[in-house]
Each structure stands twice: as structure tokens, then as C-alpha cells.
Amino acid sequence: MPKDMMPAKNRSAGVTAAATLAVLGSVIAFFLWGWLFLPLMNLPPDSNGQHAYQVHPITFALIALVPPFLVALGMRTGIGLFQLRPRARKAALWWASIALAFCLSMIALRPFETFAIPEHFVAEAESLKQLLAVSAVFMLLPVSIWWLFFFRLKSVVEQFEGRSTTASSSES
């Protein structure tokens, strides 16, 4: 390989795995948002002839704009991690902190619904909510703890700092 094409700093397998997880998580979140949002667009009008987006415009705008914005931030973080951008490491720490706070608040505020499966019959909607809560905690909690410890390791910080100093010295 020509010397000009060699990377200035090698990316560790952990950073590559975290970047892949961020990109794949963003893509999955985007598809889930589309799966939930598109049926809202196709709801029939109510008795007054108004569609859902006309009856609740602010709520509808929030549902339409906030999730894709968060998906774009997650995608940008993942791509930045692939490129060893220092701001992406900080963004990953923020994402991990938010996910950890979300999981811990779910465990603290709804412990019974999160971990205990009732023995008596509950409605299907209640079972689905419980399944989603358990899935979110089991998925996000370990990843957020891993990211909080991993992206603060000295060797990982050096990877991201080495990229910024090399890039700034080559631009000079």
C-alpha cells in the first residue's frame, strides 16, 4: 500500500464495534420510526373531515421531526467514531449518559413493570409495554455502561487525540 494511503492512526476493534453499533442502531431506529409514523399519515379523517396532523399539529410535528433528527445525530456520531473524530467520542459519552439515565430511571420508577411478569392475565397492550421496557433496559444498559468506561480509557482517548493532532499538522 502506498504510504499516502496508510491511516495516520489505527482504529481499535472496540472503536470499530462501537461505531458499527451506532450506525446500525440509527438505521434500525429510522426504520422503526417509519414503521410507526407512516400509518399515522394514512389514518382516515375524523367525523369533521380533519386528519390527525390537522387535529394535533404540534404533536404531529414533534413526532415527524424529533426522531429523524436524533437518528441523524446518532448516524453522525457513528461515522465520526469510524473517522476517530474527537467530537464523536464526546457525543458517544453523551449518548451513553442519556441511555444510562433512561435505563436507571425506568428501573427506579417502574421496577415491577420492568422485571416482574404478572401471573394473572393482563391485556395484550400491557404485556407489549412490559416487553418493550424489558427489551430497552436489557439492550441499552450494558451498552451504555460499556461506552462510558470504554471511551474514557487512556488508550481510546489517545486514538482520538492522535487523529486530531495529525490532521491539524498536515493541514498546516
C-alpha positions as protocol buffer text, in pm:
chain_id: "A"
residue {
  index: 1
  type: MET
  ca { x: 0 y: 0 z: 0 }
}
residue {
  index: 2
  type: PRO
  ca { x: 137 y: 346 z: -80 }
}
residue {
  index: 3
  type: LYS
  ca { x: 249 y: 546 z: 220 }
}
residue {
  index: 4
  type: ASP
  ca { x: -3 y: 824 z: 149 }
}
residue {
  index: 5
  type: MET
  ca { x: -292 y: 580 z: 178 }
}
residue {
  index: 6
  type: MET
  ca { x: -188 y: 438 z: 514 }
}
residue {
  index: 7
  type: PRO
  ca { x: -401 y: 563 z: 805 }
}
residue {
  index: 8
  type: ALA
  ca { x: -229 y: 805 z: 1040 }
}
residue {
  index: 9
  type: LYS
  ca { x: -357 y: 613 z: 1342 }
}
residue {
  index: 10
  type: ASN
  ca { x: -509 y: 267 z: 1356 }
}
residue {
  index: 11
  type: ARG
  ca { x: -857 y: 233 z: 1499 }
}
residue {
  index: 12
  type: SER
  ca { x: -906 y: -31 z: 1766 }
}
residue {
  index: 13
  type: ALA
  ca { x: -1160 y: -309 z: 1732 }
}
residue {
  index: 14
  type: GLY
  ca { x: -1360 y: -164 z: 2022 }
}
residue {
  index: 15
  type: VAL
  ca { x: -1399 y: 173 z: 1850 }
}
residue {
  index: 16
  type: THR
  ca { x: -1495 y: -2 z: 1526 }
}
residue {
  index: 17
  type: ALA
  ca { x: -1754 y: -211 z: 1712 }
}
residue {
  index: 18
  type: ALA
  ca { x: -1896 y: 98 z: 1884 }
}
residue {
  index: 19
  type: ALA
  ca { x: -1913 y: 287 z: 1554 }
}
residue {
  index: 20
  type: THR
  ca { x: -2086 y: -4 z: 1385 }
}
residue {
  index: 21
  type: LEU
  ca { x: -2332 y: -29 z: 1671 }
}
residue {
  index: 22
  type: ALA
  ca { x: -2409 y: 343 z: 1646 }
}
residue {
  index: 23
  type: VAL
  ca { x: -2468 y: 329 z: 1271 }
}
residue {
  index: 24
  type: LEU
  ca { x: -2676 y: 11 z: 1284 }
}
residue {
  index: 25
  type: GLY
  ca { x: -2875 y: 138 z: 1581 }
}
residue {
  index: 26
  type: SER
  ca { x: -2951 y: 459 z: 1393 }
}
residue {
  index: 27
  type: VAL
  ca { x: -3065 y: 270 z: 1084 }
}
residue {
  index: 28
  type: ILE
  ca { x: -3288 y: 41 z: 1292 }
}
residue {
  index: 29
  type: ALA
  ca { x: -3433 y: 339 z: 1481 }
}
residue {
  index: 30
  type: PHE
  ca { x: -3507 y: 511 z: 1150 }
}
residue {
  index: 31
  type: PHE
  ca { x: -3693 y: 206 z: 1016 }
}
residue {
  index: 32
  type: LEU
  ca { x: -3889 y: 170 z: 1342 }
}
residue {
  index: 33
  type: TRP
  ca { x: -3983 y: 538 z: 1329 }
}
residue {
  index: 34
  type: GLY
  ca { x: -4102 y: 497 z: 970 }
}
residue {
  index: 35
  type: TRP
  ca { x: -4296 y: 183 z: 1061 }
}
residue {
  index: 36
  type: LEU
  ca { x: -4476 y: 373 z: 1337 }
}
residue {
  index: 37
  type: PHE
  ca { x: -4507 y: 712 z: 1162 }
}
residue {
  index: 38
  type: LEU
  ca { x: -4633 y: 616 z: 816 }
}
residue {
  index: 39
  type: PRO
  ca { x: -4957 y: 458 z: 944 }
}
residue {
  index: 40
  type: LEU
  ca { x: -5028 y: 787 z: 1126 }
}
residue {
  index: 41
  type: MET
  ca { x: -5013 y: 964 z: 793 }
}
residue {
  index: 42
  type: ASN
  ca { x: -5266 y: 723 z: 645 }
}
residue {
  index: 43
  type: LEU
  ca { x: -5528 y: 746 z: 919 }
}
residue {
  index: 44
  type: PRO
  ca { x: -5871 y: 827 z: 780 }
}
residue {
  index: 45
  type: PRO
  ca { x: -6018 y: 1170 z: 862 }
}
residue {
  index: 46
  type: ASP
  ca { x: -6239 y: 1206 z: 1168 }
}
residue {
  index: 47
  type: SER
  ca { x: -6608 y: 1297 z: 1162 }
}
residue {
  index: 48
  type: ASN
  ca { x: -6521 y: 1663 z: 1089 }
}
residue {
  index: 49
  type: GLY
  ca { x: -6309 y: 1566 z: 787 }
}
residue {
  index: 50
  type: GLN
  ca { x: -5980 y: 1655 z: 957 }
}
residue {
  index: 51
  type: HIS
  ca { x: -5674 y: 1431 z: 951 }
}
residue {
  index: 52
  type: ALA
  ca { x: -5460 y: 1357 z: 1257 }
}
residue {
  index: 53
  type: TYR
  ca { x: -5195 y: 1609 z: 1154 }
}
residue {
  index: 54
  type: GLN
  ca { x: -5462 y: 1881 z: 1134 }
}
residue {
  index: 55
  type: VAL
  ca { x: -5615 y: 1800 z: 1472 }
}
residue {
  index: 56
  type: HIS
  ca { x: -5282 y: 1781 z: 1662 }
}
residue {
  index: 57
  type: PRO
  ca { x: -5027 y: 1976 z: 1454 }
}
residue {
  index: 58
  type: ILE
  ca { x: -4764 y: 2034 z: 1725 }
}
residue {
  index: 59
  type: THR
  ca { x: -4763 y: 1673 z: 1843 }
}
residue {
  index: 60
  type: PHE
  ca { x: -4754 y: 1552 z: 1487 }
}
residue {
  index: 61
  type: ALA
  ca { x: -4466 y: 1788 z: 1401 }
}
residue {
  index: 62
  type: LEU
  ca { x: -4269 y: 1663 z: 1702 }
}
residue {
  index: 63
  type: ILE
  ca { x: -4326 y: 1301 z: 1602 }
}
residue {
  index: 64
  type: ALA
  ca { x: -4227 y: 1385 z: 1244 }
}
residue {
  index: 65
  type: LEU
  ca { x: -3912 y: 1587 z: 1319 }
}
residue {
  index: 66
  type: VAL
  ca { x: -3751 y: 1486 z: 1650 }
}
residue {
  index: 67
  type: PRO
  ca { x: -3685 y: 1112 z: 1586 }
}
residue {
  index: 68
  type: PRO
  ca { x: -3520 y: 1167 z: 1244 }
}
residue {
  index: 69
  type: PHE
  ca { x: -3308 y: 1443 z: 1399 }
}
residue {
  index: 70
  type: LEU
  ca { x: -3193 y: 1207 z: 1675 }
}
residue {
  index: 71
  type: VAL
  ca { x: -3128 y: 934 z: 1416 }
}
residue {
  index: 72
  type: ALA
  ca { x: -2915 y: 1179 z: 1216 }
}
residue {
  index: 73
  type: LEU
  ca { x: -2716 y: 1269 z: 1529 }
}
residue {
  index: 74
  type: GLY
  ca { x: -2660 y: 900 z: 1602 }
}
residue {
  index: 75
  type: MET
  ca { x: -2550 y: 837 z: 1243 }
}
residue {
  index: 76
  type: ARG
  ca { x: -2314 y: 1135 z: 1258 }
}
residue {
  index: 77
  type: THR
  ca { x: -2169 y: 1004 z: 1584 }
}
residue {
  index: 78
  type: GLY
  ca { x: -2113 y: 659 z: 1433 }
}
residue {
  index: 79
  type: ILE
  ca { x: -1942 y: 796 z: 1124 }
}
residue {
  index: 80
  type: GLY
  ca { x: -1733 y: 1027 z: 1343 }
}
residue {
  index: 81
  type: LEU
  ca { x: -1625 y: 728 z: 1550 }
}
residue {
  index: 82
  type: PHE
  ca { x: -1515 y: 550 z: 1233 }
}
residue {
  index: 83
  type: GLN
  ca { x: -1309 y: 859 z: 1144 }
}
residue {
  index: 84
  type: LEU
  ca { x: -1174 y: 898 z: 1501 }
}
residue {
  index: 85
  type: ARG
  ca { x: -1314 y: 1250 z: 1542 }
}
residue {
  index: 86
  type: PRO
  ca { x: -1276 y: 1383 z: 1899 }
}
residue {
  index: 87
  type: ARG
  ca { x: -1628 y: 1533 z: 1896 }
}
residue {
  index: 88
  type: ALA
  ca { x: -1768 y: 1187 z: 1815 }
}
residue {
  index: 89
  type: ARG
  ca { x: -1607 y: 1041 z: 2128 }
}
residue {
  index: 90
  type: LYS
  ca { x: -1768 y: 1317 z: 2334 }
}
residue {
  index: 91
  type: ALA
  ca { x: -2100 y: 1260 z: 2159 }
}
residue {
  index: 92
  type: ALA
  ca { x: -2074 y: 887 z: 2234 }
}
residue {
  index: 93
  type: LEU
  ca { x: -2021 y: 971 z: 2601 }
}
residue {
  index: 94
  type: TRP
  ca { x: -2333 y: 1193 z: 2593 }
}
residue {
  index: 95
  type: TRP
  ca { x: -2540 y: 922 z: 2421 }
}
residue {
  index: 96
  type: ALA
  ca { x: -2423 y: 668 z: 2679 }
}
residue {
  index: 97
  type: SER
  ca { x: -2503 y: 902 z: 2968 }
}
residue {
  index: 98
  type: ILE
  ca { x: -2853 y: 967 z: 2838 }
}
residue {
  index: 99
  type: ALA
  ca { x: -2916 y: 596 z: 2779 }
}
residue {
  index: 100
  type: LEU
  ca { x: -2791 y: 507 z: 3127 }
}
residue {
  index: 101
  type: ALA
  ca { x: -3010 y: 775 z: 3287 }
}
residue {
  index: 102
  type: PHE
  ca { x: -3308 y: 646 z: 3088 }
}
residue {
  index: 103
  type: CYS
  ca { x: -3249 y: 285 z: 3194 }
}
residue {
  index: 104
  type: LEU
  ca { x: -3189 y: 368 z: 3559 }
}
residue {
  index: 105
  type: SER
  ca { x: -3497 y: 589 z: 3575 }
}
residue {
  index: 106
  type: MET
  ca { x: -3705 y: 313 z: 3418 }
}
residue {
  index: 107
  type: ILE
  ca { x: -3577 y: 66 z: 3675 }
}
residue {
  index: 108
  type: ALA
  ca { x: -3628 y: 310 z: 3964 }
}
residue {
  index: 109
  type: LEU
  ca { x: -3970 y: 442 z: 3865 }
}
residue {
  index: 110
  type: ARG
  ca { x: -4127 y: 123 z: 3729 }
}
residue {
  index: 111
  type: PRO
  ca { x: -3942 y: -172 z: 3884 }
}
residue {
  index: 112
  type: PHE
  ca { x: -4241 y: -406 z: 3890 }
}
residue {
  index: 113
  type: GLU
  ca { x: -4334 y: -341 z: 3528 }
}
residue {
  index: 114
  type: THR
  ca { x: -3974 y: -377 z: 3416 }
}
residue {
  index: 115
  type: PHE
  ca { x: -3876 y: -708 z: 3573 }
}
residue {
  index: 116
  type: ALA
  ca { x: -4175 y: -894 z: 3722 }
}
residue {
  index: 117
  type: ILE
  ca { x: -4409 y: -1079 z: 3489 }
}
residue {
  index: 118
  type: PRO
  ca { x: -4758 y: -1093 z: 3643 }
}
residue {
  index: 119
  type: GLU
  ca { x: -4909 y: -1436 z: 3694 }
}
residue {
  index: 120
  type: HIS
  ca { x: -5265 y: -1317 z: 3630 }
}
residue {
  index: 121
  type: PHE
  ca { x: -5388 y: -1228 z: 3283 }
}
residue {
  index: 122
  type: VAL
  ca { x: -5318 y: -875 z: 3166 }
}
residue {
  index: 123
  type: ALA
  ca { x: -5418 y: -704 z: 2845 }
}
residue {
  index: 124
  type: GLU
  ca { x: -5204 y: -755 z: 2535 }
}
residue {
  index: 125
  type: ALA
  ca { x: -5113 y: -386 z: 2529 }
}
residue {
  index: 126
  type: GLU
  ca { x: -4983 y: -407 z: 2886 }
}
residue {
  index: 127
  type: SER
  ca { x: -4777 y: -716 z: 2803 }
}
residue {
  index: 128
  type: LEU
  ca { x: -4633 y: -540 z: 2498 }
}
residue {
  index: 129
  type: LYS
  ca { x: -4537 y: -235 z: 2705 }
}
residue {
  index: 130
  type: GLN
  ca { x: -4366 y: -459 z: 2958 }
}
residue {
  index: 131
  type: LEU
  ca { x: -4182 y: -649 z: 2686 }
}
residue {
  index: 132
  type: LEU
  ca { x: -4061 y: -323 z: 2530 }
}
residue {
  index: 133
  type: ALA
  ca { x: -3946 y: -191 z: 2868 }
}
residue {
  index: 134
  type: VAL
  ca { x: -3751 y: -508 z: 2946 }
}
residue {
  index: 135
  type: SER
  ca { x: -3601 y: -513 z: 2595 }
}
residue {
  index: 136
  type: ALA
  ca { x: -3493 y: -149 z: 2617 }
}
residue {
  index: 137
  type: VAL
  ca { x: -3327 y: -199 z: 2956 }
}
residue {
  index: 138
  type: PHE
  ca { x: -3151 y: -522 z: 2853 }
}
residue {
  index: 139
  type: MET
  ca { x: -3027 y: -362 z: 2533 }
}
residue {
  index: 140
  type: LEU
  ca { x: -2931 y: -12 z: 2647 }
}
residue {
  index: 141
  type: LEU
  ca { x: -2797 y: -67 z: 2998 }
}
residue {
  index: 142
  type: PRO
  ca { x: -2493 y: -285 z: 2914 }
}
residue {
  index: 143
  type: VAL
  ca { x: -2407 y: -82 z: 2605 }
}
residue {
  index: 144
  type: SER
  ca { x: -2425 y: 249 z: 2791 }
}
residue {
  index: 145
  type: ILE
  ca { x: -2207 y: 122 z: 3075 }
}
residue {
  index: 146
  type: TRP
  ca { x: -1958 y: -23 z: 2824 }
}
residue {
  index: 147
  type: TRP
  ca { x: -1940 y: 306 z: 2630 }
}
residue {
  index: 148
  type: LEU
  ca { x: -1897 y: 514 z: 2947 }
}
residue {
  index: 149
  type: PHE
  ca { x: -1600 y: 306 z: 3058 }
}
residue {
  index: 150
  type: PHE
  ca { x: -1455 y: 235 z: 2714 }
}
residue {
  index: 151
  type: PHE
  ca { x: -1450 y: 590 z: 2575 }
}
residue {
  index: 152
  type: ARG
  ca { x: -1273 y: 714 z: 2888 }
}
residue {
  index: 153
  type: LEU
  ca { x: -985 y: 466 z: 2863 }
}
residue {
  index: 154
  type: LYS
  ca { x: -648 y: 628 z: 2811 }
}
residue {
  index: 155
  type: SER
  ca { x: -572 y: 420 z: 2500 }
}
residue {
  index: 156
  type: VAL
  ca { x: -903 y: 517 z: 2340 }
}
residue {
  index: 157
  type: VAL
  ca { x: -859 y: 885 z: 2421 }
}
residue {
  index: 158
  type: GLU
  ca { x: -512 y: 870 z: 2265 }
}
residue {
  index: 159
  type: GLN
  ca { x: -658 y: 727 z: 1943 }
}
residue {
  index: 160
  type: PHE
  ca { x: -891 y: 1023 z: 1909 }
}
residue {
  index: 161
  type: GLU
  ca { x: -632 y: 1281 z: 2014 }
}
residue {
  index: 162
  type: GLY
  ca { x: -373 y: 1137 z: 1775 }
}
residue {
  index: 163
  type: ARG
  ca { x: -613 y: 1182 z: 1484 }
}
residue {
  index: 164
  type: SER
  ca { x: -681 y: 1549 z: 1564 }
}
residue {
  index: 165
  type: THR
  ca { x: -315 y: 1643 z: 1610 }
}
residue {
  index: 166
  type: THR
  ca { x: -210 y: 1458 z: 1293 }
}
residue {
  index: 167
  type: ALA
  ca { x: -489 y: 1617 z: 1090 }
}
residue {
  index: 168
  type: SER
  ca { x: -410 y: 1968 z: 1213 }
}
residue {
  index: 169
  type: SER
  ca { x: -36 y: 1930 z: 1148 }
}
residue {
  index: 170
  type: SER
  ca { x: -93 y: 1801 z: 794 }
}
residue {
  index: 171
  type: GLU
  ca { x: -322 y: 2096 z: 714 }
}
residue {
  index: 172
  type: SER
  ca { x: -57 y: 2349 z: 820 }
}
